[in-house]
């Protein structure tokens, strides 16, 4: 079994374990779902080249076998993560010049990792709009997009959503898994070089 397949099988096992610990059973098959993967700084040209050269084997397999599609998306300038995510999640033209800026109208410094800043900006700029992930899950983003389940999202960093102790434990499991997986993959890649 190739290393990629072994890692993916282990990833599926950990995902199922965390899902059951947090919310119970897997989603019902047949329902339409949406998965958005944002890779900061990755241009379409570099993505297509990496797929063609076999440097993204998992993504290439799911595109070919599972019928996923890659769609370009332009949400305006600046192309900062907060600006992109707010536009994508709420369909607004955000008034966010960067990841860290001074808001002259509010007379305050805005820095998204700081507790409360992302939540305040999301409330103000989404202004009652329905988020693209309403009722779903959001992981590792600046804003929630209306998701019920949030993990490592700046807008609610100090109050992750989920169900009690199991939600907290699953967050730790996910963090440990990502750290372990990244370390192992890095060591393997360095050994190959």
Secondary structure, DSSP 8 states (H G I E B T S, - for coil): --HHHHHHHHHHHHHHHHHHHHTSS---TTS--------TT--HHHHHHHHHTTS-HHHHHHHHHS----------SS--HHHHHHHHHH-------SSEEEETTTTEEEETTSTTHHHHHHHHHHTT---TTTTSEEES-SS-TT-SEEES-GGGTTS--SSHHHHHHHHHHHHHHHHHHHHHHHHHHHHH-
